[in-house]
Amino acid sequence: MRGPTLLRLYRLLLGLYPRRFREEFGEELVRDAVSRAAEPRYGGGWGRMKLAGFLGLDVARSVGRAWVRRWTHRDSRREEGTMGTGSTLQDLRFALRGFRRRPGFFGVAAATLALGVGAATAMFSVVDGVLIRPLPYDQPDRLVQLGTRYEGFDGLASSSPPDVFDWQERTRTLEALAASRLERLTLLGEGEPRQVDGAGVSAEYFQVLGVDPERGRAFTVEEDRPGAAPVAVLSHAFWRELGADPSLLGRTLTLDGRAFGVVGVMSPDFHPPEAIYHQDVDVWYPLAHIGDPLDVRDAGFLQVIGRLAPGVDPEAAAQELSALEGALAEAAGRTGIAGVGVEPLRDATVGEVGNTIRVVLGAVALLLLIAFANVANLFLVRATERQREMAVRASLGASRGRLVRQLVTESVALAVVSTLLAVLVAYGALEAFVAWSPASLPRMSELAVDARVLSFALLLSLLTGLLFGLVPALSTRSAAGEALRAGSRSGGGRRVGRLRSLLVVGETALALVLFVGAGLLANSFVRLVRVDPGFRTGDVAWLEVRVAGEELPTPEERVTFFEAVLGRAESLPAVRAAGATNNLPLSGNRTMAGITVEGREPAPDEPLLDASWSLATHGYFEALDIPLRRGRTFTAADGADAPPVALVSEAMARRLWPGEDPLGRRFSFGRPDPDVPWTTVVGVVGDVRQQGLDGEGEAMVYVPFAQAPRTGLYVVAWTAGEPGDVVPGLRQAVWEVDPTLTLERGGTMASHMAASVVEPRFYTVLLSVFAGSALLLAFVGIYGTMAYTVERRTHELGVRMALGAARGDVVALVVRQGAALTAVGLGLGLLGALASTRVLEGMVYGVTPTDPATMAVVVAALAAVALLACWLPARRATRLDPVRSLRSE
Amino acid sequence: MTSGDEGGRLERLLPLTPVVFHILVALAEGPAHGYAVAQEVERVTDGRVRMGPGTLYGALQRMRDDGLIDEAENPGEEGAHADRRRYYRLTALGRDALRAEAGRLARAVDLARARLEP
């Protein structure tokens, strides 16, 4: 920026100061700026920028004081004695009296503001709690999440224990690092047997986070060694569930059949990182006691967090660990590893929700703007109505400052009342939001309306109050004398009329943007739930059956157990067919494996093909009506000793053997091993949406349960009647085989499917509520404006009707005026919607963010509502008695 | 000596804001125009207090209305704008206010030192 330009800008800025100050000091201010511009430190381009910043800040800082001084100074000279608190109280009394006289105006204004400010406050506390507030740990900026990175995959994968132990030992960039493994454990001996959420963690876990147990202690390194006696730290909530008994410390809990000595209890404020992005944890115990072996370098299942050494950034840590990992992989002859990723823990836990929160925040901002426009509109009506009153008071000697202050007092009083209401709205909205929000939103348990949030609401309301007190006051000011001279009919100058039209146009446009967003989400949601998932969803019941590994140690026992369970299930009269799998469709779970296709074996340094695979019993495909396209499904003959067989889904057949017949083809899990026979494809089945309704039909391999038995399966049953009634029968069938199992998770396939779309449904409902409120506000705004116009034109309309205008003509006259405003608003809103709905990309399924059909429907609906809002006052106009309206002067 | 009325006015003005205090200190050397005051303040505070024109003249206006300073003749400086600049000087009240504030600060400093040193 060149010197002269800067000075010209500065001169313009000086216009912000009161005239008296400008007249007295304006020249000096400019001379000062000129002198400064000549100083060496403000030379050059960068210096000019610095000077611009300095002068700009100075204006911002001093202009408010100058105005305060001007008001207080002038008024204290003119109206000394009447400016004390007495007159403010008087203003307040006057304001309250006014509100009582016009309860309709006051009620609508307060409710509108409360709705807008309340919604904004609730959303602010969500954003504040989820995105702004630091994670609740010691020096959270130094916390990172680590993970192994694989070639061809973005993001961090779980890491294997030997890798993590090696990192722990050799890293210099991390002060400490710790691993965790989430598990479900069965708690026995404390009332009914039940499942609890456990986490096996390294001894350094609590130290990395910088937190200590509230009672007792954390683990020692010695306790995290194989063979050490099992110990546990409880969450505060879990401790309370167990009776909050201090003597629990030192006692033992039986988890999955092992006795854990309780050594500590966490504080109620502690939210583990797992709870932030995954699930709450009831009990922590040393990693040495998890169910999986810790010595397999190929098995990655640990979540890793670390604390950066002071002054080290994640990038440097990633470089160091990647080099380390590269050496480890090379030594072990492993391939496909790209390195180690290190992300700030904050990004890893709340990074992904940024976009959805931005969408909701945008919706709230629109609603707030609409509420503001509406309240401004109401205030304008009121100010116009009162022009005569103000004019009379002004002519009786009240100063302009006094009148402005009267109006400001009124609006601030309104703002205070609406703040109180808004806080109630915010509490309610936040509670509803937390209760109904999908579990995938992090940090929900930390949310609360607190002092920061309340000050936000107060600030917002006060700003509103001042704005809407002052704007109408200033805009009516010039018309005051005119109002007194003219009759009441002319009240509300042309300027005010224009401002009101502008507000109606703006409101309509904003409401349309919100409505298009809600429409898109609703449209996409309907498409989503109509998607064919590839399997039967009606008349299906399911039940998760999970047995502790040590109770069924051998494959034979596992097969026997589940065959007994399924046999009993199938003998239930209401069950037509029953089967089981380890990955229930639509649950988002998948099991991956690297496979080798016979005849296309990769070189030793080439990665394997990834395939998603599931176990299935022979009844599974019948129970879920997954169609058999070719070959056969599994039979009882596909047992442990029979040759290994598999089914592939159509998508997998196309992927592995494009254009060829997959029947009879062979592949192996992992690299071919001369000691392990090839697995033969015996059939092709239809694709199933395994991950979710918005996903693709998954390319899958199915393996007969008997050939790779596990201890946790989902039993599914095709039922003859209402599937919900069959679930207890299924439970009973399992208990006949093993009465100690917990069997908490189960239900109908229909509700399982509904649960899989809980997130899109939540955002659809949320945006619809916003759009509905916006529609209501827009309706009130348009109706108010048109009703007011009709009132102002009563005389004119009366004349027209007296001269023979038909009712239809009068209606058309009024509606045309409103329709013009609405049309402009809708046009602008459509442009706004086209420009802004892009943020919904990634949240919609099956429609583009600019879907023309949605836009058309929404525009039509909003136009209809707007026309109704115009038509109602117009109809009233035609009911006027011409004689009376002529007398209305 | 301060008259009773002036004592009351003084009391209302104390304690001084840092900006007012520094301007008084700068003007205690003799009359100066606004820009010179700002530069002097910046010099004696090692650049820690930097007053932009709006802040400076806002303060000068308030101080003049409060009777702490007065407009003065150009004390004989020369330069590009010297004859058109507005010059300011301390009034007796300003001098008293500065003295009172300096005493208040000195007592505060003494107290702090006494408590810090065993």
Interface residues (C-beta under 8 A of the other chain):
Chain A: Y17 F21 E24 F25 E27 E28 L29 R31 D32 A33 S35 R36 F54 L55 L57 D58 V59 R61 S62 V63 R65 A66 R69 H73
Chain B: H33 G34 Y35 A38 R50 M51 G52 P53 G54 T55 L56 Y57 G58 L60 Q61 R62 D65 H81 R84 R85 R86
